[in-house]
Amino acid sequence: MDKTTYLNHYYFITVVSFIMIFLPANAYFSVDAYRNPKSAF
């Protein structure tokens, strides 16, 4: 059971990491964008 849970989380982290390659997360959801909204695109 532990091995199945580990593989499930590994799959989730891999998919999320792959999606974040293409999203401009640094422009909208970063600490810099929160502190200075004009710098966000």
N, CA, C and O atoms as a Tripos MOL2 file, in Angstrom:
@<TRIPOS>MOLECULE
protein
  164   163    41     0     0
PROTEIN
NO_CHARGES

@<TRIPOS>ATOM
      1 N           0.8280   -1.1870    0.0000 N.3       1 MET1
      2 CA          0.0000    0.0000    0.0000 C.3       1 MET1
      3 C           0.8760    1.2560    0.0000 C.2       1 MET1
      4 O           0.5430    2.2260   -0.6800 O.2       1 MET1
      5 N           1.9590    1.2640    0.7260 N.am      2 ASP2
      6 CA          2.8230    2.4410    0.7610 C.3       2 ASP2
      7 C           3.4500    2.7110   -0.5960 C.2       2 ASP2
      8 O           3.6070    3.8660   -0.9930 O.2       2 ASP2
      9 N           3.8090    1.6540   -1.3070 N.am      3 LYS3
     10 CA          4.4250    1.8330   -2.6120 C.3       3 LYS3
     11 C           3.4320    2.4540   -3.5990 C.2       3 LYS3
     12 O           3.8200    3.2890   -4.4160 O.2       3 LYS3
     13 N           2.1940    2.0690   -3.5360 N.am      4 THR4
     14 CA          1.1780    2.6300   -4.4190 C.3       4 THR4
     15 C           0.9700    4.1130   -4.1370 C.2       4 THR4
     16 O           0.8480    4.9040   -5.0730 O.2       4 THR4
     17 N           0.9280    4.4950   -2.8910 N.am      5 THR5
     18 CA          0.7600    5.8950   -2.5340 C.3       5 THR5
     19 C           1.9490    6.7130   -3.0020 C.2       5 THR5
     20 O           1.7730    7.8250   -3.5010 O.2       5 THR5
     21 N           3.1420    6.1930   -2.8520 N.am      6 TYR6
     22 CA          4.3290    6.9080   -3.2800 C.3       6 TYR6
     23 C           4.3210    7.1200   -4.7880 C.2       6 TYR6
     24 O           4.6320    8.2130   -5.2600 O.2       6 TYR6
     25 N           3.9700    6.0910   -5.5490 N.am      7 LEU7
     26 CA          3.9490    6.2200   -7.0010 C.3       7 LEU7
     27 C           2.8570    7.1830   -7.4490 C.2       7 LEU7
     28 O           3.0250    7.8870   -8.4450 O.2       7 LEU7
     29 N           1.7500    7.2220   -6.7340 N.am      8 ASN8
     30 CA          0.6820    8.1440   -7.0650 C.3       8 ASN8
     31 C           1.1530    9.5850   -6.8820 C.2       8 ASN8
     32 O           0.8840   10.4260   -7.7400 O.2       8 ASN8
     33 N           1.8380    9.8860   -5.8010 N.am      9 HIS9
     34 CA          2.3300   11.2380   -5.5860 C.3       9 HIS9
     35 C           3.4430   11.5880   -6.5680 C.2       9 HIS9
     36 O           3.5350   12.7330   -7.0110 O.2       9 HIS9
     37 N           4.2700   10.6390   -6.9050 N.am     10 TYR10
     38 CA          5.3320   10.8760   -7.8760 C.3      10 TYR10
     39 C           4.7270   11.2290   -9.2410 C.2      10 TYR10
     40 O           5.2280   12.1200   -9.9270 O.2      10 TYR10
     41 N           3.6790   10.5510   -9.6250 N.am     11 TYR11
     42 CA          2.9980   10.8460  -10.8850 C.3      11 TYR11
     43 C           2.4040   12.2510  -10.8400 C.2      11 TYR11
     44 O           2.5370   13.0010  -11.8080 O.2      11 TYR11
     45 N           1.7630   12.6180   -9.7600 N.am     12 PHE12
     46 CA          1.1490   13.9390   -9.6220 C.3      12 PHE12
     47 C           2.1960   15.0430   -9.7070 C.2      12 PHE12
     48 O           1.9900   16.0310  -10.4120 O.2      12 PHE12
     49 N           3.3090   14.8930   -9.0040 N.am     13 ILE13
     50 CA          4.3630   15.9060   -9.0200 C.3      13 ILE13
     51 C           4.9630   16.0250  -10.4120 C.2      13 ILE13
     52 O           5.2990   17.1270  -10.8470 O.2      13 ILE13
     53 N           5.1000   14.9160  -11.1130 N.am     14 THR14
     54 CA          5.6380   14.9480  -12.4680 C.3      14 THR14
     55 C           4.7020   15.7000  -13.4090 C.2      14 THR14
     56 O           5.1600   16.5070  -14.2190 O.2      14 THR14
     57 N           3.4130   15.4490  -13.3150 N.am     15 VAL15
     58 CA          2.4460   16.1210  -14.1900 C.3      15 VAL15
     59 C           2.3920   17.6140  -13.8770 C.2      15 VAL15
     60 O           2.3820   18.4330  -14.7960 O.2      15 VAL15
     61 N           2.3580   17.9740  -12.6210 N.am     16 VAL16
     62 CA          2.3110   19.3900  -12.2450 C.3      16 VAL16
     63 C           3.5830   20.1060  -12.6850 C.2      16 VAL16
     64 O           3.5150   21.2340  -13.1740 O.2      16 VAL16
     65 N           4.7270   19.4800  -12.5220 N.am     17 SER17
     66 CA          5.9850   20.0910  -12.9490 C.3      17 SER17
     67 C           6.0090   20.2900  -14.4590 C.2      17 SER17
     68 O           6.4890   21.3150  -14.9420 O.2      17 SER17
     69 N           5.4960   19.3220  -15.2020 N.am     18 PHE18
     70 CA          5.4690   19.4550  -16.6530 C.3      18 PHE18
     71 C           4.5500   20.5910  -17.0880 C.2      18 PHE18
     72 O           4.8780   21.3270  -18.0190 O.2      18 PHE18
     73 N           3.4090   20.7420  -16.4300 N.am     19 ILE19
     74 CA          2.4840   21.8280  -16.7760 C.3      19 ILE19
     75 C           3.0870   23.1850  -16.4390 C.2      19 ILE19
     76 O           2.8890   24.1500  -17.1770 O.2      19 ILE19
     77 N           3.8140   23.2700  -15.3430 N.am     20 MET20
     78 CA          4.3890   24.5480  -14.9240 C.3      20 MET20
     79 C           5.5070   25.0200  -15.8460 C.2      20 MET20
     80 O           5.8800   26.1930  -15.8090 O.2      20 MET20
     81 N           6.0420   24.1320  -16.6650 N.am     21 ILE21
     82 CA          7.0370   24.5680  -17.6450 C.3      21 ILE21
     83 C           6.4300   25.5810  -18.6060 C.2      21 ILE21
     84 O           7.1010   26.5260  -19.0190 O.2      21 ILE21
     85 N           5.1730   25.3910  -18.9600 N.am     22 PHE22
     86 CA          4.5340   26.2040  -19.9860 C.3      22 PHE22
     87 C           3.7120   27.3600  -19.4280 C.2      22 PHE22
     88 O           3.2980   28.2280  -20.1960 O.2      22 PHE22
     89 N           3.4640   27.4050  -18.1380 N.am     23 LEU23
     90 CA          2.6590   28.4690  -17.5590 C.3      23 LEU23
     91 C           3.5390   29.5960  -17.0250 C.2      23 LEU23
     92 O           4.6160   29.3350  -16.4880 O.2      23 LEU23
     93 N           3.1000   30.8260  -17.1640 N.am     24 PRO24
     94 CA          3.8780   31.9470  -16.6310 C.3      24 PRO24
     95 C           3.6050   32.1660  -15.1420 C.2      24 PRO24
     96 O           3.1170   33.2230  -14.7420 O.2      24 PRO24
     97 N           3.9190   31.1740  -14.3380 N.am     25 ALA25
     98 CA          3.6250   31.2620  -12.9100 C.3      25 ALA25
     99 C           4.4440   32.3520  -12.2310 C.2      25 ALA25
    100 O           4.0190   32.8950  -11.2110 O.2      25 ALA25
    101 N           5.6070   32.6810  -12.7750 N.am     26 ASN26
    102 CA          6.4240   33.7130  -12.1540 C.3      26 ASN26
    103 C           5.8350   35.1000  -12.3550 C.2      26 ASN26
    104 O           6.2010   36.0270  -11.6320 O.2      26 ASN26
    105 N           4.9380   35.2690  -13.3120 N.am     27 ALA27
    106 CA          4.3760   36.5860  -13.5730 C.3      27 ALA27
    107 C           3.1550   36.8880  -12.7070 C.2      27 ALA27
    108 O           2.8970   38.0470  -12.3800 O.2      27 ALA27
    109 N           2.4130   35.8650  -12.3400 N.am     28 TYR28
    110 CA          1.1590   36.0960  -11.6270 C.3      28 TYR28
    111 C           1.1740   35.6510  -10.1680 C.2      28 TYR28
    112 O           0.6020   36.3310   -9.3160 O.2      28 TYR28
    113 N           1.8020   34.5500   -9.8680 N.am     29 PHE29
    114 CA          1.6830   33.9430   -8.5470 C.3      29 PHE29
    115 C           2.9740   34.0040   -7.7380 C.2      29 PHE29
    116 O           3.1640   33.2140   -6.8140 O.2      29 PHE29
    117 N           3.8510   34.9260   -8.0750 N.am     30 SER30
    118 CA          5.1090   35.0090   -7.3460 C.3      30 SER30
    119 C           5.0100   36.0340   -6.2260 C.2      30 SER30
    120 O           4.0710   36.8290   -6.1790 O.2      30 SER30
    121 N           5.9620   36.0100   -5.3470 N.am     31 VAL31
    122 CA          6.0050   36.9820   -4.2510 C.3      31 VAL31
    123 C           6.2840   38.3740   -4.8060 C.2      31 VAL31
    124 O           5.7580   39.3620   -4.2950 O.2      31 VAL31
    125 N           7.1030   38.4590   -5.8430 N.am     32 ASP32
    126 CA          7.3890   39.7520   -6.4550 C.3      32 ASP32
    127 C           6.1370   40.3900   -7.0470 C.2      32 ASP32
    128 O           5.9320   41.5970   -6.9170 O.2      32 ASP32
    129 N           5.3020   39.5860   -7.6930 N.am     33 ALA33
    130 CA          4.0630   40.1070   -8.2630 C.3      33 ALA33
    131 C           3.0980   40.5450   -7.1610 C.2      33 ALA33
    132 O           2.3230   41.4830   -7.3520 O.2      33 ALA33
    133 N           3.1400   39.8820   -6.0310 N.am     34 TYR34
    134 CA          2.2690   40.2670   -4.9080 C.3      34 TYR34
    135 C           2.7270   41.5840   -4.2970 C.2      34 TYR34
    136 O           1.9040   42.4290   -3.9440 O.2      34 TYR34
    137 N           4.0340   41.7580   -4.1710 N.am     35 ARG35
    138 CA          4.5700   42.9780   -3.5760 C.3      35 ARG35
    139 C           4.5180   44.1630   -4.5150 C.2      35 ARG35
    140 O           4.3610   45.3020   -4.0750 O.2      35 ARG35
    141 N           4.6500   43.9000   -5.8180 N.am     36 ASN36
    142 CA          4.6240   44.9800   -6.8080 C.3      36 ASN36
    143 C           3.7110   44.5570   -7.9650 C.2      36 ASN36
    144 O           4.1830   43.9610   -8.9330 O.2      36 ASN36
    145 N           2.4100   44.8580   -7.8760 N.am     37 PRO37
    146 CA          1.4580   44.3870   -8.8950 C.3      37 PRO37
    147 C           1.7480   44.9290  -10.2920 C.2      37 PRO37
    148 O           1.3560   44.3060  -11.2790 O.2      37 PRO37
    149 N           2.4170   46.0620  -10.4010 N.am     38 LYS38
    150 CA          2.7100   46.6190  -11.7260 C.3      38 LYS38
    151 C           3.7310   45.7720  -12.4830 C.2      38 LYS38
    152 O           3.7870   45.8410  -13.7110 O.2      38 LYS38
    153 N           4.5240   44.9890  -11.7910 N.am     39 SER39
    154 CA          5.5220   44.1680  -12.4770 C.3      39 SER39
    155 C           4.8990   42.9080  -13.0780 C.2      39 SER39
    156 O           5.5090   42.2730  -13.9380 O.2      39 SER39
    157 N           3.7130   42.5410  -12.6440 N.am     40 ALA40
    158 CA          3.0410   41.3610  -13.2100 C.3      40 ALA40
    159 C           2.4830   41.7030  -14.5750 C.2      40 ALA40
    160 O           1.9890   42.8100  -14.7870 O.2      40 ALA40
    161 N           2.5560   40.7860  -15.4810 N.am     41 PHE41
    162 CA          2.1260   41.0440  -16.8570 C.3      41 PHE41
    163 C           0.6380   40.9910  -16.9750 C.2      41 PHE41
    164 O           0.0980   41.1850  -18.0640 O.2      41 PHE41
@<TRIPOS>BOND
     1     1     2 1
     2     2     3 1
     3     3     4 2
     4     3     5 am
     5     5     6 1
     6     6     7 1
     7     7     8 2
     8     7     9 am
     9     9    10 1
    10    10    11 1
    11    11    12 2
    12    11    13 am
    13    13    14 1
    14    14    15 1
    15    15    16 2
    16    15    17 am
    17    17    18 1
    18    18    19 1
    19    19    20 2
    20    19    21 am
    21    21    22 1
    22    22    23 1
    23    23    24 2
    24    23    25 am
    25    25    26 1
    26    26    27 1
    27    27    28 2
    28    27    29 am
    29    29    30 1
    30    30    31 1
    31    31    32 2
    32    31    33 am
    33    33    34 1
    34    34    35 1
    35    35    36 2
    36    35    37 am
    37    37    38 1
    38    38    39 1
    39    39    40 2
    40    39    41 am
    41    41    42 1
    42    42    43 1
    43    43    44 2
    44    43    45 am
    45    45    46 1
    46    46    47 1
    47    47    48 2
    48    47    49 am
    49    49    50 1
    50    50    51 1
    51    51    52 2
    52    51    53 am
    53    53    54 1
    54    54    55 1
    55    55    56 2
    56    55    57 am
    57    57    58 1
    58    58    59 1
    59    59    60 2
    60    59    61 am
    61    61    62 1
    62    62    63 1
    63    63    64 2
    64    63    65 am
    65    65    66 1
    66    66    67 1
    67    67    68 2
    68    67    69 am
    69    69    70 1
    70    70    71 1
    71    71    72 2
    72    71    73 am
    73    73    74 1
    74    74    75 1
    75    75    76 2
    76    75    77 am
    77    77    78 1
    78    78    79 1
    79    79    80 2
    80    79    81 am
    81    81    82 1
    82    82    83 1
    83    83    84 2
    84    83    85 am
    85    85    86 1
    86    86    87 1
    87    87    88 2
    88    87    89 am
    89    89    90 1
    90    90    91 1
    91    91    92 2
    92    91    93 am
    93    93    94 1
    94    94    95 1
    95    95    96 2
    96    95    97 am
    97    97    98 1
    98    98    99 1
    99    99   100 2
   100    99   101 am
   101   101   102 1
   102   102   103 1
   103   103   104 2
   104   103   105 am
   105   105   106 1
   106   106   107 1
   107   107   108 2
   108   107   109 am
   109   109   110 1
   110   110   111 1
   111   111   112 2
   112   111   113 am
   113   113   114 1
   114   114   115 1
   115   115   116 2
   116   115   117 am
   117   117   118 1
   118   118   119 1
   119   119   120 2
   120   119   121 am
   121   121   122 1
   122   122   123 1
   123   123   124 2
   124   123   125 am
   125   125   126 1
   126   126   127 1
   127   127   128 2
   128   127   129 am
   129   129   130 1
   130   130   131 1
   131   131   132 2
   132   131   133 am
   133   133   134 1
   134   134   135 1
   135   135   136 2
   136   135   137 am
   137   137   138 1
   138   138   139 1
   139   139   140 2
   140   139   141 am
   141   141   142 1
   142   142   143 1
   143   143   144 2
   144   143   145 am
   145   145   146 1
   146   146   147 1
   147   147   148 2
   148   147   149 am
   149   149   150 1
   150   150   151 1
   151   151   152 2
   152   151   153 am
   153   153   154 1
   154   154   155 1
   155   155   156 2
   156   155   157 am
   157   157   158 1
   158   158   159 1
   159   159   160 2
   160   159   161 am
   161   161   162 1
   162   162   163 1
   163   163   164 2
@<TRIPOS>SUBSTRUCTURE
     1 MET1         2 RESIDUE 1 A MET
     2 ASP2         6 RESIDUE 1 A ASP
     3 LYS3        10 RESIDUE 1 A LYS
     4 THR4        14 RESIDUE 1 A THR
     5 THR5        18 RESIDUE 1 A THR
     6 TYR6        22 RESIDUE 1 A TYR
     7 LEU7        26 RESIDUE 1 A LEU
     8 ASN8        30 RESIDUE 1 A ASN
     9 HIS9        34 RESIDUE 1 A HIS
    10 TYR10       38 RESIDUE 1 A TYR
    11 TYR11       42 RESIDUE 1 A TYR
    12 PHE12       46 RESIDUE 1 A PHE
    13 ILE13       50 RESIDUE 1 A ILE
    14 THR14       54 RESIDUE 1 A THR
    15 VAL15       58 RESIDUE 1 A VAL
    16 VAL16       62 RESIDUE 1 A VAL
    17 SER17       66 RESIDUE 1 A SER
    18 PHE18       70 RESIDUE 1 A PHE
    19 ILE19       74 RESIDUE 1 A ILE
    20 MET20       78 RESIDUE 1 A MET
    21 ILE21       82 RESIDUE 1 A ILE
    22 PHE22       86 RESIDUE 1 A PHE
    23 LEU23       90 RESIDUE 1 A LEU
    24 PRO24       94 RESIDUE 1 A PRO
    25 ALA25       98 RESIDUE 1 A ALA
    26 ASN26      102 RESIDUE 1 A ASN
    27 ALA27      106 RESIDUE 1 A ALA
    28 TYR28      110 RESIDUE 1 A TYR
    29 PHE29      114 RESIDUE 1 A PHE
    30 SER30      118 RESIDUE 1 A SER
    31 VAL31      122 RESIDUE 1 A VAL
    32 ASP32      126 RESIDUE 1 A ASP
    33 ALA33      130 RESIDUE 1 A ALA
    34 TYR34      134 RESIDUE 1 A TYR
    35 ARG35      138 RESIDUE 1 A ARG
    36 ASN36      142 RESIDUE 1 A ASN
    37 PRO37      146 RESIDUE 1 A PRO
    38 LYS38      150 RESIDUE 1 A LYS
    39 SER39      154 RESIDUE 1 A SER
    40 ALA40      158 RESIDUE 1 A ALA
    41 PHE41      162 RESIDUE 1 A PHE
